[in-house]
Amino acid sequence: MSLAQVLSLYLSLNFLMVFTFVVLRFFSWFSQKNEKGLGARQELKLHYSVLIAMCLILFLQPFLPRREFFQPALKVWSGQSIRTFSEDHKIVDHGGYIALPTGIGGGKLSGDEVSFVLLSMLVMVALMGALRIGLDLRSLFRIRKKSFLIRKLGQVFIYSNEEVTVPFSYWLPFHAGVIVPSSLVHHPLDYRMTVSHELQHHRQADTRWVYAMWALRIVCAPNPFVHLWNKWLSQLQEFACDETLIDRKKVESRQYARCLVEVAQSALNQKYAPACATGLLFLIEGKLLKRRIERMFSRKQKKLAKTMSWCMGGAVVALMTVTVFASQEIVQDRRVTLADAQAMAQVSASDDGFPIVVNDLVLAQLNRYIGTPDGRDFMKAALVQLEANRVIVESKIKSDHLPIELIAIPIVESGYQNLTENGHQGVGAGIWMFLKKSARTYGLRVDDEVDQRMDKKLETDAAMRYLGSNKLLFNDWLLAVLAYNMGESHVQEAIASTGSRDAWAIVRAGYGNDPGYLAQVMAAILIWKNPQSVQ
């Protein structure tokens, strides 16, 4: 996974966290206003289901179809400009550039610098998180070591401790426990209500979910919404426990309320609160305690039809999926990797005899066209112009039984713009950019009165005859394309000098008017057959 994909996934997680929190808040408000709204237990289940769905959606995000709904917040380029690419390309091997969007600021950072900063931050956060949970577990083990086993209820161990003033529950792999103050053992009613409350946290899997929320708080530490959601979820856990115990008549409301008040008073003396624990230890501050007691005595039975509950959950998940789909490329890596180029070549392969080649030279030109801002703009415009001229060029290629890949040559020559010579010697004209001498050789009239190079049909016919002639001469399409740029006589000289008929070997030996021409044509073919690469 590239740096841009990691950044995009991280930003998507935070964006999704904010969006989901707001949507759930709306549903909660709607539920409270509705007499048949969600109860605490149903609302807690909805939150857990949404968290699971969020993780699955984020996991599937890299496999979703790519659609750019808005301009990415950050783009990773292989160079600053198509014009300066040769200079910029020296740095591509070291990570490329991070280009800030217009309006945010100028300048550039190398990919190595960004990678180092990001990696350092992630490692620091991970180490801090590991240290916190390590110290927390150490303290928890120390408390349990000083505790006495009272009994075992199913898979849960009940302990008493003389130093603990407020009960709490916790979960560790292969072990679930409840620790209560030793003083409660001598008050059977309070002891029974306390143990019932803590066991309910285990039944609701609250003691496991605390780790998931703790991990989210570490990963998304700068995001205030994850901390708000954690607090809200903890409140719902308490409300759900209260609701379950009262509805199932496991506790009497007044006695239970009295127990909560006494626990709240005892909590003032509690020195240590394990971050991996839950239960009566938490959320007993004045305002919340008041809400819990009011909710016990004044709440109405809320029974929402299962279909409505499923509809709510489905709506949240659907909105989350759309959000992730829209934000999947908050950070876009515009660079082309070798694997990307090879995948493009597989799509581009044909049976007409024109070889599709991917090598370091072609990869560099792909990054020049796709991995620079103006290169991408040029290629988009060229593809639009190609479609406008496609009937003229493609019909001639097919009638002459030539490879369709030749249609990409004018992309490199002119961007499919019908350019004039404009008085410059040694410069071609038309979409195929014929020089005067070559144009006259292949029957085009070029003089002060008429320049048939500007006639797209006539020039395309001449270009096909020229390329076909080169193919007959060299019996190799890559040499034929190279000769179109540097002239057939120069190609023959290069073959004689290098002793090789490999077009790429000739290019690497330094022959050609433009050493990058053949690679540019190959890159143009790959982009033409993979137009989504510049979208």
N, C-alpha and C positions, 0 to 999 in steps of 0.2 A: 504494500500500500504506500503510495507516494505521500510526500509531506502535505501537498494540497488536499489530498483525500482525508488525511488525518485531521487537518484543520477544519475542513468542511464538515466532517462527522462530528467533531467537537462542538462547533458552532451550531450545527443542526440539533444536537442534544440540548444545548442551552435554549435555543429558540423554541424547540418543542416543549421544553420544561415550562417556559413562560406561557406559551399558548395553552397547554393542557391545564395548567393551574387556573388560568382565567376562565376557560370553558367549564371546568369542574366547579368553580366558584359560582358561575351563573346557574348551573344545575342545582347546586346546593341552595341558592337563594330561591329559585323557583320551587324547590321541594318544600322549603320552610313555609312558603306562602300558600302552598296547596295542602289541604287537610289530608289528602290521600298521597302525600309525598313520601319520600324515602325515609325510613327509620335509620338509626345510627348503624345497625348491623348491615343493612343493605348498602348504605353509603360507603361503609368501610370496604365491603366486598367490591363495590364499583371501583374504588381507588386501587385496590390490589390488582384487579383485572386490567385496569388502564396502565398500571406500571408494567405489568407483564407484556401487554400489547406494545407499549412504547419500546421496550427492549427488543422485541421481535421485529418491529418496524425499522428500528435503527440497524439491526443486524442485516435486514433485507435491503436497506437503502442502496448499497453498492450495486445491487442486481436490478434496481428499478431502471426503466428506460430514461434516458437523459433528455431533459427538456429545460431550456433556459427561460424561466418565467420573468426574471428580472436580471439586471446587470449584477454580476458577482461583486461582492464586497472587496475581493482580493483576487488578482490574477497573477499566475506564475508564468513568466515568459522565458524563452530561450535567448532572447536578445532584445535590445531596446528598439531597433529599427531594421527593416529589410536592407536599408542602405548601409548600415554600419554592422551588418551581421558578421562579416568576416572577422572584424575586431572583437565583437561581443562573443563570437563562438569560442574564442580561446577560454572563456570563463564558463561555458556551458558544462564542460566536464567537471566543474567544481560546484555544480548545483543550479546554475542559471540565475535569473533575476526575479525578485519579487517586485512587481510594478504596482504602485499605489494608484487607485482610481483618481480621475480628474477631480479637483476640488478638495481632496484630502491632503495632498502634499506631493512634492516632487521627490527626486532622489531615487536611489535604488539600494537594495540590500542583496548581497549574494545569498544563494540558497544555503550555503554552508553556515553562514552566520545565523540565519533564521532557524535552521535545523538545530544548531547548537543551543540557541536560546530556548527554543521550544522543548528540546529534550531535557535541558537542565531544569526548566520549570516543572516538567512532568515528573522527573526523578525526585526533585525536592518535595513536591506534593506527595508523591508515593512514600518517600521516606518519613515525612511528617505523619502521614496516616498510619504507616506501619508502626512507628514509635508510639503514637497515641493508643492504638489498639493493643500493642504489646504491654504498655504500662497498665492499661485498663484490665487486661486479662490477668496480669500479675497480681493486681490488687484484688481482683475477684477470687483468684485462687487462694490468696492469703485470707480473705474473709471466709471462704468455704472451709479452709483448713482449721480455722478456729470455731467452726460451727459443729453442731451435734445433729446427727441424723435422727429425726423423730419417726418418720414412717415413709413408705413408698406407696404412692397411689398410681397404679398403672406403670407408666414409664417415667413418672416424675418423682424426684426425690425432694422431700420436705425437710428443711434444716431449721434449727433455731440458733440464734447468735446473740450473745449478751451485749456486744458492742453496737449492733444495728438497732436503730430506733424506729425505722420505717421498713415495712416489708417490700420485697421486689422479687421478680422472676427473671430467669435468664436461660439461654439455650447455648449449648456447646455441642459439637459433633458427638453423637452417641450418648449425650447426657443432657437432661432437662431438669432444672431445679427451681425451688422456691425457698427463699430465706426469710424467716420471720423473726421479730424480736423475741427473746426468751420470755419477756413479761407477758406476751399474748397467750402463752401456753396455759397460764393460770386463769384466763378469761375465755372459757369455751365458746361463748357466743361470738365474741370478736374474732377469736381464732378461726372459727368455722367460716365466717363471712370473708375474712382476709384470704384464707386458703382458696375459697371458692372463686374469689376475684382473680387471684393470680393464676389459678388453673385455667380460668376462662381465657386469659392472655395466651396460654399455651395452645388451647383449642383453636383460637383465632389465628394462630401462627404469628402473633405479634412479635414474639421473642426472636423469630427468624427474620421477619421483615425489618427489624431494627438495623440489621447488618446491611441490607440493601439500601435503606435510606442513608445510613451512615456513609456508605461508599459513594452515593450520589453527592452527598454534602462535601466529601473530599474532592471528588473529580470536578464538581461545578462550584467550588468554594467561592468564586467571585460573584456568583449569581444569587441575588437575595431571594429569588422565588423558590429555590430549592430548600432554603432554610424555613421559609414561610410554609411550604408544603409539608416539611418534616414536622413542624409544630402542629399544623392542622391535622395531620395523620395521627399524631400522638393523642390529640384531643379526641378524635373519632374512636381510637382504640379504647379509651376510658369510657366514653359514652356508650359504646357497643357492649362493653363488659357490664356496665350499670344496667343497661336495657335488658340484656339477656338474663342476668340474675334476678331482676324484679319480675320480668315476664314469666319466667319459669318457677317463680315463687321459691327460689332457693334462699332468699333473704327477705326480711321485712323492711319496708321502705324507711320507716322512722329509725329503726335500729341501725340500718345501713348508713343513713345520713349522719347519725351520731358518730358512727365509727369513722367516717370520712373526716369529720371535724377534728376528732381526736388525733387522727393520723396527721392531719395538716399541722396541728400544734406540735406534734412530736418531730415533724420534719425540720423544724427550726434548728434542732440540735444535730441533724444528720450531717456529718462532715464529708462523706464520700458518696458520690452518685455514679455508679458504673455506666459508661456510655453504651455498653452492650446489653443493658438490662432495661426492663420496663415494669410497669405496675403502679401501685399506689404511691411509690416513691416520687412519681412525677406528676406535674400538672395539678398541684393542690394549692396553688397560690389563690389568694382571696377571690378574684373575679371568676376564675374558672371553677373553683369550689362552689361558689354561689350558683353558677350556671348549671352545674351537675345536680345540685340539690333541687333547684327549681325545675329542672327537666324531669326529675324523678317523680315529682308530685303534681306537675301541671301538664305533662305531655299527654297527647291523645295517641291512641293506637293508630299507627300509620301502616296500612297494608296496601302496597302498590302491586298491581297485577304484574305477573312475571313478564308478560309481553311488553309492558311499559318499561320495566326495568331493563330488559334486553334491548329495547329500542334506544334507551338513554345510553347504555354502554356502547351499542353499535354506532350511534351518532358520534360519540367521543372518539372512538377508534377510527371512524371514517374521516373525521376532521383531522386527526393526528396524521393519518396516511397522506392526505392531501398536503398538509403542512410540510411533512418530510419530503414529499415528492417535489414540492415547489422550492424547498430550500436546500436540496441535495447538492447544489453546486454554488454554495455561498462563496467557496474558494475554488477556483478553477485552475487546473494545471494545463496551460496551453502547450507545454512541451510534448514532443513526440518521442516515445521510447522505441527501442529496437523491436520490442514485442508488438507495439502498436503498428509499426511500419510493416512487420511481417503479416499481421492480421489484415491490414489493408491490401497487401500483395495477394493474399489468398482470395479475397473478394474480387481482385482485379484480373486474376488469371483468365486467359481465354485460349481458344484452340486455333487462332488465326496465324500462329507462327511468330508473333511478336513477343520477345522474352521480357518478362517482368522481373526486374532485379532490385533487391534491397541490399545495400552495403553502406559503409560509413559515409560515402559521398552523397548518396541518395538521402540518407537519414539527415545529414546536415542541411540539405536543400528543403526537406520537409519541414524542418524546424525554422528555416528561413521564411517559408511561406505561411506555416501554421503557427509558429511560435513567436512571431513578432506582430505587434499591433497593426502596422501598416501593411505587412505581408499578408495577413489574414484579410484585411479590407480589399487589397488588390485581388486576391484570389476569389473572394466573393463576387466582386464586380466582373472579373474575367469569366466566371461560370455563368453569370447572367447574360453577358454578351455572347458566350458560346451558344447558349440556348437560342438566342435571337438569330444566329447564323447557322444553326445546326443543320437545317434542311439543305442549304447550299453545299456545305462541306461534306456532310455525311452521305448525301446522295452520290457525290462524285467519288468518294472513297469506295463505296459499295459497287458502283458501276465499273470501277477499275480493278475490283477484287483485291483491294489493299487492306492492310490491318486497320481496324477502327481506331486503334491507339494513336494513329497519326493525327487525329482530330485535336489532340492536346498540344501539338507543336505551336499553333498560334497563341496559345496561352502564354508561352514563354516569349515568343517573338514580339507580340504587341498587346497582350491582354485582350485579344479579339477586337481591338480598336482599329478602325481603318485609317491609319496614320499616313500623312503626307511626308515627303522627303524634306520639305521645308528649307530647301536650299543648302543642306549640309552634305558635303561630299562623303561618300563611303557609308551613307546611312540608307537603309532600305525604306520601303513604303508598302502600304496595304496591310492586310491582316497577317500576311505571310512574310512581310518585310523583305521583299525581293530587292536586291541591288540592281542597278540599271543593266550591268553586263549580263547577269544571270537572267533577268527578265527578257532581254533581247534574244539571248541564246534559246530560250524556250518560247519564242514567237510573240512576245508581248511588245506592243508599240510604246516606246518611251521617248518622247521628244518635247519640244517647247509647246506644242499644241495639244498633245494627248499623252496621258499617262495611264495605260491600261492596268497598271498595278492597283489602281483604285477601284477597278471592277472586280468585285469579289469572286464572281463565277469564273472569269478568265484567269485571275491569279490563282485560284484554287486548282483549276485544270493544269496550269503550268507547274504548280507545286507538286501535284501528284505525278506528273511526268518526270519531274526532277528527282523526286524520291524513288520512283520506280526504276529510273535509270541507275541511280546509285546502288539500289538493291541488286540489279543485274550485274553491276560492275564488281561489287564486293561480296555478293552472296551472303550478306549479314545485315540485318535491319539496324542494329546499333551502329555499325560503321556507316550505313546509309544516312542515319540521322546526324551522325558526327560530321559527315561530308557536307550535309546541308548547311552546316554552320561554318566550317572551315575550308570547304572546297575539296573536291575529289582528289585533285593533284596533291594537296597537302596531306591528305590521309594516306595516299600511296607513299609519299616520302616518309611519313611517320612509321608506316609498316616496315619499310625498308630499313629505317634507322634503328627501330627497336627490335626488329625481328619477330614481332608479335602481331597477330591479327585480333587480339583481344582489345576491344574498344576501350575498356576501363584501364588496361595497362598503358595504352597510348595517352589517355587523359592524365594518368598519374605521372607519366614521363614529361608532362608539361606542354604537350602539343594542343593546339586549338586556339581560335580567336578568343574564346571564353572557356577557360578550363572547367567551369561549372556547368556548361551548357547541357551535356548529356544527362547529368544528374538532375538538372532542373526539369528537363523534359520527362524523365522518369517520375519525378516527384509530382509533376503536373498530371500525369496519367493516373497516379495513385489517388490524388485529390479529386480528380474528375470522376473517378469510379467510386469514390467514397466522399460525396459532397457534405455529409454530416460532420466531417472532420473540421470544417471551417465555420460551422453554424454556432 
